[in-house]
Amino acid sequence: MTIICRTFDGHFCINVWQKISGVGVQKTEKITVRLTRDQIDTLSIIVTQENISSISEVVRAAVQEFIRSHSAPLIGETIDVKFPKEDVRKLNTIIECGDFLSAQELIRVAVKEYVDKRLDRILETGTTMEDVEKRRMLHEEEESKISEYVKK
């Protein structure tokens, strides 16, 4: 059952029952979502046009899609990076403007964009990914030879 109520500031609340799948057990947790009347009306149209059972189902689907597209990779490595204080201040300003939820999300997006641009440049020069991998392996071999020489 979906309960919609008006808040003191003109927003509307929907009580959403979030399904959390467990091992053989379905658990739910109630989350109250604040939406404007326009958002409620739009969601009602979606419910009607797409034959969805309730506004709660639309909100649940939206949140699950958001989680899938914004979640950190499950497998990965952590890297400690030192930033100048001025850059940290700028990062915090960008986050406060509301485009990103956290510094980690902002940095992941920045790294992804940087890597994509670099890959585009590499591909424009006609270099293949195999060439890039060969260069990386040669570089690693050279570094290991140097470190062995230094140890002697």
N, C-alpha and C positions, 0 to 999 in steps of 0.2 A: 504494500500500500504506500502511495506517495502522499506526503503531507506538505502542502504549500502554505506558508504564512508570510505576512508582511512585517518587515522590521521597522523600527522607529525612523530609520534614515531613508525609507522608500525602497529598499531592496526586498527581495523575496527569498525565502529559505525553502529548500527542498530537503527532506530527509531521505538520504540514500542509504540503502543497505548494501554494503560492499561485501561481495563474496570472496572469501579467502580459501583457496583449496589447500587441504592438508592431506596427509596420508589416510585415505579412507574416511575423512571427516570433512564436512562442509561447515566452516565457521563464518560468521558475518560480523561486521562491525559497522555501527551507524555513524555516518558522517553528515553533518549539516553543511549544505552548500548555499552560499549567498549569491543570488543572481538578480539582475534587473528584470523589470516587467518585459522589456523587449527580448531579452534572452529566453525567458519563460515562454513567450509567444512563439519565438522561433523554434524552440525545442518542441512545443506542441504541434507545430506544423510538420516537423520531422517525424514525430511519432505517428501522426495521421498518414502522411504520404508514404512512409516506409513500413507501415504496419508493425510498429514496435509496440510492445505491451505498455510501456510507461515512460515518463520523462526520466525516471531514475535509471532505466536501462540505457537511455541515450547518454546520460551523464557518466554512468559506469563505463560504457564503451569508449567515451572520449578520454576519460582518465586512464583507462588501460592502454589506449593507443599512445597517449602522451608518455606514459611510463615506458612503453616499449621503445619509443623514439628518443627518449632522453636519459635512459639508464646507462650507467657506466658499463663497459664491457665486464663480463663475469670473470674472464681470465685476463690478467694483465700484470704488469710490473709497476711498482711505484718508483718514482724518481724524485729525489729532493733537488729542488732548483732554488738558488738564491736570486732574488730580484732586488734591484735598487728600491729604496723606500718610495721614491717618486713614482715608480712604475706600480708599486702596490697601491698607492693612493689613487692612481688613475684607474686601476682595476676595480677598486672599491667604488669609485664614482660611476663606472659603467654598470656595475651590479646594482647600485642604488637607483639608477635610471630605470631599472625594471626589465632590461632585455635578457638578463641571465639570473638564474636562481642562486648561483654560488661562484666563487672564484675557480673551483675545480671545473665546473661546467664551462665557464668562459675559456679557461686554458685548453680544455679538450677541443673546443670548437676552433680556437686559434691554431692549435697544432694541426688539426685536420685540414683547415683551410690552407695553411702553410705547405703541408705535404702535398695536397692536391695541386697547388700552384707549381711546386717544384716538379712533380710528376708530369704536369702539362708541358713545362719547359723542356724536360728531358725527352719527352715523346716528340716535341716539335723539332728537336735537333736530329731526330732519326735514331736516337739511342734506344735500344730495347731494354726491357727489364733484365734480360739475361746479361747484357753488357754491364748494367749497374751492379748486379749481383757478383759478376766476375771481378769487377774493380774492388768491391767491398771485400771479397775473399782475398785478393792480392794484398790489399791494404792490411788486413788482419795477419796474413802471413809475414809481411814485412815487420809489423809491430812485434810479433812473437819472436822473430829472428833478432830484432834489436834488443828485446828484453832478455833473451838468452845470452846475447853477447855482453850485455851490461852485468848479468849475474856472474859471468866468468871473471 
